[in-house]
Structure formats: C-alpha cells, structure tokens
Amino acid sequence: MNNIKMIVMDMDGTLLTSNQEISCRTKETLIQAEEKGIILVLASGRSYRTLVPFGEQLNIPSFSGYYIGVNGAAITNAKTMKHTIIRQLQLPEIKEIFEATKPFEIETMAVLDDTIYDHIPTSLRAIKKQFRIDNNIAEDVPWTAGTFSMIVDQRKGYNHIYEIQNASEIPCPVNKICLAHTKEKLEEPYQWLVQNLGERYHFARTSLEWIECAPQGINKGNAIRKLAEELNIGLDQILVFGDGENDLTMFEAVKYPIAMGNAMEKVKEAAYEITLDNNHDGIAEFLKKNDIC
C-alpha cells in the first residue's frame, strides 16, 4: 500500500458525517493526500452537480480530481468540468421498472441531474404524513424520500421535483431510478427485482430503506476501471472507501477496498479492512494509520 495514486470515496455514510458534512480532520487529511500527488474521486449515487460543493471543500478541482456520479452512469473531470454520460435509462426501461414496482406500493423516483419525478402511492402518503408530524418537517418541504429518511429536503440538489402518477409523465431518459420505503417493506420488492429483472438492470441498496436501479453494467466499479485505464493507474494503486451495497462493485474492482465502521454487513465482509465509522473520521484514521498521508 506504499504506491497509492487514487482514493475513491462514497459520500453518504462514508465521506460525510450524519450531519452531511466533511469533518475538519478528514478534510485536512485528504488535502494532504492531494498535496502528495494522490487523485481524489467522489463516487456517489448523487449527480455530479451535488458533488461539486464538497469537491470544492477538498480542493479537488485544483488537484485535477474527478466525480463519478449516479453510481457510475457519468464521469466528470472536476478541473475542466468535462461531463461524460456513459449510459442512461431509456423510456421503455423506465416504464418497465415503474410497472414492476407498482404492485409493491413503494415510492419510485426517476432522477436526473437536477430533477426528480416522484411517484408516491396513496398507502405510503399516510405514513409520510405522520412522519412529517413526528419529525416537525415544514409543510413546504416536498414529500420526496432520501437515502436514510422517509422525507428529506432535496431542493438544494434538485431544483425541480415533480409528483407523478405513472411513468408516461416522464419526458426523457433518466440517470437512475430510486425506490424507497421502510426496510421491512423494501425486502420483498428488492428480492423480486433482482430475481426477475436482474439480468437487465443493476439493483443495489444504498441503505436498507433505499434501492437504486441502473442499466446492467453501469456501476461504480466499472466507472473506476474506465477512469483508471484513462489515467494509466493500476487497480492495485487505488483505495476505495464505502458503506453501502452499491459500493460493492467498487470493492470488487480494486485491491484495497475499505469498509466504514457503519457499513452494511455485506460490505464489511467484502472489505480488505474495516475502519472507524463516518462520524469518527474513518477515512482520515485509515490514511494516517497506514502512512498514506
């Protein structure tokens, strides 16, 4: 591990604390890594637009880092902002997934860089209404779920949020489809989707309350392989940090996958090593302990 040239990090539950922040220690440590010539890559289910503010905190544009967005559907050069879309879900694919999830009565979201088309079944709206009351969520906050919560204010990352009744209201290809409900309610559709549509689509749980869907072959791991080849960096020269099942393809791609202490069990089982959790500077702790920076 003496010749690391790239560090790739998931965002939610990995680089970011539970308060959606990069801690001071982690930020300082990662900038030290850049000063040693190590390239930083933020790899997320988020679109590149929502990654840019965090990348700027880490000086990623100045050090020629990258953003892998939408679970590998796009790669963006942080310095030049050249944005390469690898593959999106097309309208017939969107319709197929929406129709498949409809009987399970779960929230189904078609997501673009700055837009969410959100279908919320009637049975779920009642649950969300009580969740809003219990958590004192303002009435102007859209009903849209987030990775770890039934209602999250997504407006900073997504300027346009539309509630829809069916897939025919979606006018164009999208980056991904996200599915949300309680962990108990999501287990059955997750197993069904993997078994019945898994040959054509990649389904992965970012959390137990959140599933992300992309075309088969579009994932963070393949995006890392593509970027590493372009930059002439060996897969044994890359460190990856992650916590969710959508990070497993990254773990399979590189020699040194590191699981956060708060990671899902499947992720820990696939890791080269397990570090501290995202609220206790897990990334910085590993880098310092191994004299990487």
PyMOL commands that set and color helices and strands:
alter all, ss='L'
color gray80, all
select helices_A, chain A and resi 24-35+48-57+70-72+91-104+122-134+167-169+183-197+220-231+235-237+245-253+265-269+282-289
alter helices_A, ss='H'
color red, helices_A
select strands_A, chain A and resi 6-9+39-43+66-69+74-77+83-85+107-111+115-119+160-163+176-180+201-207+210-215+238-242+256-259+273-274
alter strands_A, ss='S'
color yellow, strands_A
deselect
rebuild
show_as cartoon
